[in-house]
C-alpha cells in the first residue's frame, strides 16, 4: 500500500505545484502592472536580481538538489527501524512534521552564520513584493538535509517529508506583498499572512529573527518566535548589513565575504567554530574598513 | 443508513461553504456584511480549504483531468467516481474560477492600505484578463 500511495502523493503535490506556479506567474505580472499604475518603473534593478536568482530555486532543486536531498534522507531512514507509514490517516502527522521541518530549517538559516550567509540572499531585497519569491539561494539543500535528518531517523518517509516540507510552505509565496494590509486577528495568529511575513523580512530590532513558519504559525507560538506587526513600528525591509550594488554576484557573495573574513581573523579554533555556527551579529568580527556599497544598520539592531 | 443515500454527498454540501465565502469576498459590499449568520456560512474560516483546492483545481485543469467548464467536469468525474464527486469537482471549478477571475482583486481592494485603493482599482480588469486568458488557453488546448 505504502509505495503506490507515496507515488500518488508525489503526483498530487506536483499538480498542486503547477497550479501554484500559475498563480505565482499572475502575481508577478500583477506586480509589474501595479508598479506601472503607481508611476514607478515596472522593473527595478532589485527585481532584475530577483529574476536572475530564480534558477537557483525551483530549477536547480527540481533538476538535482531535491534528488540529492531525498537520497541523503533515505540513507538515514534506512538506518532506523522506526517507520511512520504514509497513509490517509497519517497525512496530518506528515503535514505537521513538514511544518516543523520547515520551521527548523528556516530558523537554522537565520540563526547560524554559515547558513545565514546563504539565506540572507533571499532577505537582502529592500522591497517586499511578489518578485522576492524568486530570490532563491544556492545552498538551502545543505541545511535542509542537516535539519531534516532527525525526522528521517524518527521514521518519517523521506519523499513524503520532502514534498510536505517544501510544497506546503510554498503558500507563503502569496504573502510577499505590502498591497494587502492586516487580516483578522485569529487568522494572523494561526497562519502566515502578508503582515506576519513582512515582520519576518524586516530588520527592525523588534522583528529580527521572528515568524519562521511555513503555512501555520503554530511552531512559532510553541517556540516563542511569533511577533505580530505593530502599528507603531513600520517594517524596514532588508538585512542589517545591506548590500547596495548593481551586481547580482556581489549580492550572492555578500555575507560569505564577511563570514570568510571573520573566519580567517578568528584567533582560536573555538572562535572559528563559533563564527560558523554562532548567531549572526553575536560572533567574533574582524576589523574592516567601511564598505561604501554596504549600509550598516547593525548598530541600530544592537541598541 | 437511509437507502439510496450517498454519504459522499457530504463533499459537495461542504463545498457550498467555501463557495459562499468566495462569493462574499468577491462582493464589493462585503464589509457591510457583518451578521452572525453570514459569518457562520461564509466567514473567512471557509476559505482555508481553498489553500489546497484552488491550486489543485488549476493543476488538474492543466493536467486535463478536469475542464474549465463545470458541467463537463461534472460529467467526467461523475462517470468514474459517482455523482457526489462530480458535483464536488464542479463546485471546486466554480470556486477556482472566481479566484482566477475576480476574487483576488476584490480582496486586494478591500484590504488595501489607506489611500491606496483608488490606485489599485486597475487590478480588477487585470485579474479578469489574466484569469480569462488562462481559462481560454486551457479550454482551447484541452479540446
Interface residues (C-beta under 8 A of the other chain):
Chain A: X12 X14 X15 X16 X17 X18 X19 X20 X22 X23 X26 X29 X30 X33 X34 X37 X38 X171 X178 X179 X180 X181 X182 X183 X184 X187 X215
Chain B: X44 X51 X52 X54 X55 X56 X57 X58 X59 X60 X61 X62 X63 X107 X108 X111 X112 X113 X116 X119 X120 X122 X123 X126 X127 X130 X131 X134
